[in-house]
């Protein structure tokens, strides 16, 4: 009897291990892409450095509610999260980026769970793997901004709504979690959370007869509980700043909705996503076409309706910035998994190898036949890979140092694209039948993974301001900046926000150069140095700035 119990225990352990396998494999897939660096880190100006420096202000001052001179225009969720990581791991740019990295990993797991329910385990895993090798998603997964944490909360809300529909005995719990996620989204991303909430309306309203989410009181209870931290912050902020606390929040969202300072047209998100997630949006468009022809039962308004409504919302919004579209990237991955799997099924059936094409309309049109798509894509991207390899080798041999690092990315991607024609030829010309669709699909994932791994390893995803970083770390400069305040009259906002983060004593702005005390240190534009009336000595030059000491 005891022997049988040991057998059952062993089977249970193996079953649990198999259940964890997709999560472990996705973790091993994404982790190197999140961690590969050149050994150095520096923040990106402007947004990343803004969030990191504001969190540092909270951390240094110990005031996590009202550290600003005037009421702030954003909710404090991102600053609280980053400042908490400063408290746990010390103040550094790596600590500032950890919340986004962790949120990205959990987002992959949520995409897998959502995809598993809607499309099956295979496509759920494929969608998560695709998401991790979308360039723009990975880039923001390594930045100290609130975008990826907000997407995590939106995905958690969507999964919770799906589970509330599937498991009726736990519907109140999952509905509460869905509402809580969206409520906390306001703390993290302010009014921007209402865009994905509105995008859920087609599913919530048109499918209400089936799931009854809108009449579930726990959905609203969770939402209001999620708003409690924001309400407490607003109340404490109002006690300090008065009505200005509410005015700044509303003024900021009105300003974003009425101005387009970046002059991006209404097609901005279309070409921006096609470029920054290449090649996956093209598979996503194919998946979108396929799901229109064969709708996904019960979940069509989530898989297709949500991203389409959100896309149109963002396009109508006056201020159009690339990171506003990050909530679309998981759905690009889900739809791309549908399109790529469809092509993989065609690859699996195969075509009969043909003689060289004779001239004629019929043979030319056959190039575009459905059965030839995988072959043509394999040869097309294989040719593109050959071209990338040739160009990259040329640049590595004769290009300048700054261009060579980009050539290494092209070389990695080019070699990766060669997998596709090799797999195709090996299966259909050399009879290697074990090269199933899994190998062909891997031939799409691996080149993107290699290119992004190379991009990270040479510092392009972590070291955004290496010149300023090196200057601040110089032996003659670092001790001065650590123990003495610095001043400036006028300085570029992006440089200012970087200095606010990296300098232990924030630089102070003065109205004119004459107000800087003698024997103090100041930042000036390099071309201003010959025109200064006061005596000074130049300590160093970085980009267009000089650090000087004002002499008596």
C-alpha positions in Angstrom: 0.0 0.0 0.0 2.8 2.4 0.9 4.5 1.6 -2.4 1.4 2.6 -4.3 1.2 5.9 -2.4 4.8 6.6 -3.4 3.9 5.9 -7.1 0.9 8.3 -6.9 3.0 11.0 -5.3 5.7 10.6 -8.0 3.0 10.9 -10.7 1.6 14.0 -9.0 5.0 15.6 -8.9 5.6 14.9 -12.5 2.2 16.3 -13.5 2.9 19.5 -11.6 6.3 19.8 -13.3 4.7 19.4 -16.7 2.3 22.2 -15.8 5.1 24.5 -14.9 7.1 23.7 -18.0 5.6 26.4 -20.3 6.3 29.1 -17.7 9.8 27.9 -17.1 10.5 27.7 -20.9 9.2 31.2 -21.4 11.2 32.5 -18.5 14.4 30.9 -19.9 13.5 32.4 -23.3 13.0 36.0 -22.1 15.5 36.2 -19.3 18.7 36.5 -21.4 17.0 39.2 -23.5 16.2 41.2 -20.4 19.7 40.8 -18.8 22.2 41.0 -21.7 24.2 44.2 -21.4 27.6 45.5 -22.4 28.4 45.8 -18.6 27.2 49.4 -18.4 23.8 51.1 -17.9 22.6 54.6 -18.4 19.1 56.0 -18.5 17.2 57.1 -21.6 16.2 60.7 -21.6 13.5 62.0 -21.4 10.7 59.8 -20.0 12.7 57.1 -18.4 15.0 59.5 -16.6 12.0 61.5 -15.5 10.3 58.6 -13.7 13.6 57.4 -12.2 14.6 60.9 -10.9 11.1 61.7 -9.5 11.2 58.3 -7.7 14.6 59.3 -6.4 13.2 62.6 -5.1 10.7 60.6 -3.1 13.3 58.2 -1.9 15.9 60.9 -0.9 13.3 63.2 0.8 11.3 60.4 2.5 8.2 62.3 1.3 6.2 59.9 -0.9 3.1 62.1 -1.1 4.0 65.7 -1.7 7.7 66.0 -2.6 7.0 68.5 -5.3 7.1 72.3 -5.1 3.6 72.4 -6.7 0.9 69.8 -7.3 2.0 67.0 -9.6 0.2 66.2 -12.9 0.4 62.4 -12.7 -0.6 59.7 -10.2 2.3 58.5 -8.1 2.0 54.7 -8.7 5.2 54.4 -10.9 7.2 56.5 -8.5 6.1 54.4 -5.5 7.0 51.2 -7.3 10.5 52.4 -8.4 11.2 54.1 -5.0 10.3 50.8 -3.3 12.9 49.0 -5.4 15.4 51.7 -4.5 14.7 50.8 -0.9 15.1 47.1 -1.5 18.1 47.0 -3.8 19.7 50.4 -3.5 19.5 53.5 -5.7 20.6 52.7 -9.2 19.4 52.7 -12.8 19.2 48.9 -12.6 16.9 49.1 -9.6 14.7 51.6 -11.5 14.3 49.1 -14.4 13.5 46.0 -12.4 9.8 46.7 -12.0 9.3 46.8 -15.8 11.4 43.6 -16.3 9.4 41.7 -13.7 6.1 43.0 -15.1 7.2 41.9 -18.6 7.8 38.3 -17.4 4.4 38.2 -15.7 2.8 39.7 -18.9 4.3 36.8 -20.9 2.7 34.3 -18.6 -0.6 36.1 -18.7 -0.5 36.1 -22.5 0.2 32.4 -22.4 -2.8 31.9 -20.1 -5.1 34.0 -22.3 -3.9 32.4 -25.5 -4.2 28.9 -24.0 -7.9 29.5 -23.2 -8.8 31.2 -26.5 -6.5 29.4 -28.9 -5.0 26.4 -27.2 -1.7 25.7 -25.4 0.4 25.6 -28.5 -0.7 29.0 -29.8 -0.7 30.5 -26.3 3.0 29.6 -25.8 3.8 30.8 -29.3 2.1 34.1 -28.7 4.1 34.7 -25.5 7.3 33.7 -27.3 6.5 36.2 -30.1 5.7 39.0 -27.7 9.1 38.6 -26.1 10.9 39.2 -29.4 8.9 42.2 -30.5 11.6 44.9 -30.4 9.6 47.7 -29.0 8.1 45.5 -26.3 11.5 44.3 -25.2 12.9 47.8 -25.2 10.2 49.1 -22.9 10.5 46.0 -20.8 14.0 47.3 -19.9 13.0 50.9 -19.2 11.9 52.5 -15.9 8.5 53.6 -17.2 4.9 52.7 -16.2 3.9 51.3 -19.6 4.6 47.6 -19.1 3.2 47.5 -15.5 0.0 49.1 -16.9 -0.2 46.4 -19.7 0.3 43.8 -17.0 -2.7 45.1 -15.1 -4.9 45.2 -18.3 -3.9 41.6 -19.2 -4.7 40.5 -15.6 -8.1 42.1 -15.9 -8.8 40.4 -19.2 -7.7 37.0 -17.9 -9.8 37.5 -14.8 -12.9 38.3 -16.9 -12.4 35.2 -18.9 -11.9 33.0 -15.8 -15.0 34.6 -14.2 -16.9 33.4 -17.2 -15.3 29.9 -17.2 -15.4 29.1 -13.5 -18.8 30.2 -12.3 -18.1 29.0 -8.7 -15.2 31.5 -8.5 -16.8 34.3 -10.6 -17.0 36.7 -7.7 -13.4 36.3 -6.9 -12.2 36.7 -10.5 -14.6 39.6 -11.1 -13.1 41.3 -8.0 -9.6 40.8 -9.4 -10.6 42.2 -12.8 -12.0 45.4 -11.2 -9.0 45.7 -8.8 -6.6 45.5 -11.7 -8.3 48.3 -13.6 -8.6 50.4 -10.4 -4.9 50.0 -9.7 -4.3 50.9 -13.4 -5.4 54.4 -12.6 -2.8 54.7 -9.9 -0.1 53.5 -12.3 -1.1 55.3 -15.5 -3.7 57.9 -14.5 -6.5 58.5 -17.1 -4.7 56.4 -19.8 -6.2 53.3 -18.2 -9.7 54.4 -19.4 -8.6 53.7 -23.1 -8.3 49.9 -22.6 -11.4 50.0 -20.3 -13.4 51.5 -23.2 -11.9 49.0 -25.6 -13.4 46.2 -23.4 -16.9 47.6 -23.8 -17.8 45.6 -27.0 -17.1 42.4 -25.1 -18.7 43.6 -21.8 -21.9 44.9 -23.5 -22.5 42.7 -26.5 -21.7 39.5 -24.7 -23.4 40.5 -21.5 -26.3 38.0 -22.0 -23.7 35.2 -21.6 -21.3 36.4 -18.9 -23.3 39.0 -16.9 -20.1 40.9 -15.9 -21.8 44.3 -15.9 -24.3 43.2 -13.3 -21.7 41.6 -11.0 -21.2 43.9 -8.0 -17.8 42.4 -7.2 -16.4 43.9 -10.5 -17.3 47.4 -9.3 -16.2 46.6 -5.7 -12.8 45.6 -7.0 -12.5 48.7 -9.1 -13.3 51.0 -6.2 -10.9 49.1 -3.9 -8.2 49.6 -6.6 -8.9 53.3 -6.5 -8.4 53.6 -2.7 -4.6 54.3 -2.9 -5.2 57.0 -5.5 -8.0 58.6 -3.5 -5.9 58.6 -0.3 -3.0 60.2 -2.2 -5.4 62.8 -3.7 -6.8 63.7 -0.3 -3.4 64.1 1.3 -2.2 66.0 -1.8 -5.3 68.3 -1.5 -4.5 69.0 2.1 -1.1 70.2 1.0 -1.7 71.9 -2.4 -5.5 72.5 -2.3 -7.6 72.3 -5.5 -4.5 72.5 -7.6 -4.1 68.7 -7.1 -7.2 67.9 -9.1 -6.6 70.7 -11.6 -3.2 69.5 -12.6 -4.5 65.9 -13.2 -7.3 67.1 -15.4 -5.3 69.8 -17.1 -2.7 67.2 -18.2 -5.2 64.8 -19.8 -7.0 67.7 -21.5 -3.7 69.0 -22.9 -2.8 65.5 -24.2 -6.2 65.2 -25.8 -6.1 68.5 -27.5 -2.5 69.0 -28.7 -0.3 67.1 -31.1 3.2 68.6 -30.5 4.9 65.8 -32.3 2.9 66.2 -35.6 2.1 62.5 -35.9 -0.7 61.8 -38.4 -3.6 59.3 -37.8 -1.7 56.5 -39.5 1.2 56.9 -37.1 0.5 53.8 -35.0 0.0 51.6 -38.1 3.5 52.2 -39.6 5.1 52.5 -36.2 3.9 49.1 -35.0 4.7 47.5 -38.4 8.3 48.9 -38.1 9.0 48.3 -34.4 7.6 44.8 -34.1 8.8 43.5 -37.5 8.0 40.9 -38.9 5.2 40.0 -36.4 2.6 42.6 -37.4 2.4 41.1 -40.9 1.6 37.7 -39.4 -0.8 39.5 -37.1 -2.6 41.0 -40.1 -2.8 37.5 -41.5 -4.2 36.2 -38.2 -6.7 39.1 -38.1 -7.9 38.1 -41.6 -8.2 34.4 -40.6 -10.1 35.3 -37.4 -12.5 37.4 -39.4 -13.2 34.5 -41.7 -13.4 32.0 -38.8 -14.3 33.8 -35.6 -13.0 32.5 -32.3 -16.0 31.3 -30.4 -16.9 33.3 -27.2 -13.7 35.4 -27.4 -13.8 37.2 -30.7 -14.6 40.5 -29.1 -11.5 40.2 -26.9 -9.0 38.8 -29.4 -10.1 41.1 -32.3 -12.6 43.7 -30.9 -10.3 44.9 -28.1 -7.2 45.7 -30.2 -9.2 47.2 -33.0 -11.2 49.6 -30.7 -8.0 50.5 -28.8 -6.2 51.2 -32.1 -8.9 53.6 -33.3 -9.0 55.3 -29.8 -5.3 55.9 -29.9 -5.5 57.1 -33.5 -8.2 59.6 -32.6 -6.3 60.8 -29.6 -4.4 64.0 -30.5 -1.1 63.2 -28.8 0.3 60.2 -30.6 3.4 58.6 -29.0 4.9 55.2 -29.7 4.7 53.9 -26.1 0.9 54.6 -25.9 0.4 51.6 -28.3 2.2 49.1 -26.1 -1.1 47.6 -24.9 -1.6 46.5 -28.5 1.6 44.4 -28.7 0.3 41.4 -26.8 -2.6 41.2 -29.2 -0.3 41.6 -32.2 1.5 38.5 -30.8 -1.7 36.5 -30.3 -2.9 37.2 -33.8 0.6 36.6 -35.2 0.5 33.1 -33.6 -2.7 32.4 -35.5 -1.2 33.5 -38.8 2.1 31.7 -38.3 0.4 28.5 -37.2 -1.8 28.6 -40.3 1.3 28.9 -42.5 3.0 26.1 -40.5 0.0 23.8 -41.2 0.5 24.6 -45.0 4.2 23.9 -44.6 3.4 20.6 -42.9 1.3 19.3 -45.9 4.0 20.4 -48.3 4.1 20.8 -52.1 5.6 18.6 -54.8 9.0 20.0 -55.9 8.6 21.5 -59.4 10.8 22.0 -62.3 12.0 25.5 -63.1 9.0 27.7 -64.1 8.1 28.0 -67.7 7.0 31.4 -68.9 3.3 31.8 -68.7 0.5 33.5 -66.7 -0.4 30.3 -65.0 3.0 29.6 -63.6 3.6 33.2 -62.5 0.2 33.2 -60.6 1.2 29.9 -59.0 3.9 31.8 -57.1 1.1 33.4 -55.1 -0.9 30.3 -54.5 -1.7 29.5 -50.8 0.2 26.3 -50.9 3.4 28.1 -51.9 3.3 30.8 -49.2 5.7 29.0 -46.7 8.2 28.1 -49.5 8.2 31.7 -50.9 8.6 33.2 -47.5 11.4 30.8 -46.7 13.3 31.7 -49.8 12.5 35.4 -49.6 13.7 35.8 -46.0 16.6 33.5 -46.7 17.7 35.8 -49.5 17.2 38.7 -47.2 19.4 36.9 -44.7 22.2 36.4 -47.3 22.0 40.1 -48.2 22.3 41.1 -44.5 25.3 38.8 -44.0 27.1 40.2 -47.0 26.4 43.8 -46.0 27.3 43.2 -42.4 30.6 41.5 -43.2 31.5 44.4 -45.5 30.7 46.9 -42.7 32.6 44.9 -40.1 35.7 45.0 -42.4 35.6 48.6 -43.7 33.0 50.5 -41.6 33.7 52.9 -38.7 33.6 51.7 -35.1 30.2 53.2 -34.4 28.6 51.4 -37.4 30.3 48.1 -36.7 28.2 47.4 -33.6 25.0 47.7 -35.7 26.6 45.4 -38.3 26.9 42.6 -35.6 23.1 42.8 -35.2 22.6 42.5 -38.9 25.0 39.5 -39.0 23.2 37.7 -36.2 19.8 38.3 -37.8 21.0 37.4 -41.3 22.5 34.1 -40.2 19.3 33.4 -38.3 17.1 33.9 -41.4 19.1 31.2 -43.2 17.4 28.7 -41.0 14.1 29.0 -43.0 15.4 27.9 -46.5 17.6 25.3 -44.9 14.7 23.7 -43.1 12.5 23.9 -46.2 15.1 22.4 -48.5 16.1 19.7 -46.0 12.5 18.5 -45.7 11.3 18.7 -49.3 14.5 18.1 -51.3 16.5 15.8 -49.0 13.6 14.0 -47.4 14.2 15.0 -43.7 10.6 14.5 -42.6 11.4 15.0 -39.0 11.7 18.8 -39.8 8.1 19.5 -38.9 6.3 22.8 -38.7 7.8 23.3 -35.2 11.2 23.6 -36.8 10.0 26.0 -39.5 8.2 28.2 -36.9 11.4 28.2 -34.8 13.2 29.5 -37.9 11.1 32.7 -37.5 11.6 33.1 -33.7 15.4 32.4 -33.5 16.6 35.2 -35.9 14.7 37.8 -33.9 15.9 36.4 -30.6 19.6 36.4 -31.9 19.3 40.0 -33.2 17.7 41.2 -29.9 20.3 39.3 -27.8 23.1 40.9 -29.8 21.4 44.3 -29.5 21.3 43.9 -25.7 24.9 42.6 -25.4 26.4 45.6 -27.1 24.5 48.0 -24.8 21.9 49.4 -27.2 19.0 48.3 -24.8 20.7 49.5 -21.6 23.3 52.2 -22.1 21.5 55.1 -23.7 23.9 57.9 -22.6 27.4 56.3 -22.4 29.2 59.7 -23.0 27.6 61.4 -20.0 27.9 58.3 -17.9 31.7 58.0 -18.6 32.2 61.7 -17.9 30.4 61.6 -14.5 32.4 58.5 -13.5 35.8 60.2 -14.2 38.2 60.1 -11.2 38.7 63.9 -11.3 34.9 64.7 -11.7 33.1 62.2 -9.6 34.4 63.3 -6.1 33.5 67.0 -6.9 30.0 66.2 -8.0 29.5 63.9 -5.0 30.4 66.6 -2.4 29.6 69.9 -4.0 26.4 71.4 -5.5 26.4 72.6 -9.1 24.5 75.4 -10.8 23.2 76.2 -14.2 21.5 79.1 -15.9 20.1 77.3 -18.9 20.4 73.6 -19.8 18.7 71.2 -22.1 15.7 69.5 -20.3 16.9 66.0 -21.2 20.4 66.6 -19.8 18.9 68.3 -16.7 16.7 65.3 -15.9 19.7 62.9 -16.3 21.8 65.1 -13.9 18.9 65.1 -11.4 19.1 61.3 -11.3 22.8 60.7 -11.4 24.1 63.6 -9.2 23.7 63.0 -5.5 23.2 66.8 -5.1 20.7 68.1 -7.6 21.9 71.0 -9.8 20.3 74.3 -8.9 19.0 76.7 -11.5 19.8 80.4 -11.2 18.6 83.4 -13.2 22.0 84.6 -14.3 25.6 83.6 -14.2 26.4 86.4 -11.8 24.3 84.7 -9.1 26.6 81.6 -8.9 28.8 81.8 -5.7 32.5 82.0 -6.1 34.5 78.7 -6.0 31.2 76.9 -6.9 30.8 74.6 -9.9 28.5 75.2 -12.8 27.2 73.6 -16.1 27.4 75.9 -19.2 27.2 75.5 -22.9 30.7 75.0 -24.3 30.3 77.9 -26.8 29.5 80.3 -23.8 32.9 79.8 -22.1 34.8 82.4 -24.1 32.1 85.0 -23.5 31.9 84.7 -19.7 33.0 87.8 -17.8 33.8 86.0 -14.6 37.1 84.1 -14.2 36.7 80.3 -14.3 38.5 77.1 -15.0 37.2 74.3 -17.2 37.1 70.9 -15.5 35.8 68.9 -18.4 33.6 68.9 -21.5 30.8 66.4 -22.2 28.8 66.7 -25.5 27.9 70.5 -25.8 28.4 71.2 -22.1 31.3 72.1 -19.9 31.7 71.7 -16.1 33.5 74.8 -14.8 34.6 76.2 -11.4 33.9 79.9 -10.9 37.0 81.6 -9.5 36.9 84.5 -7.0 
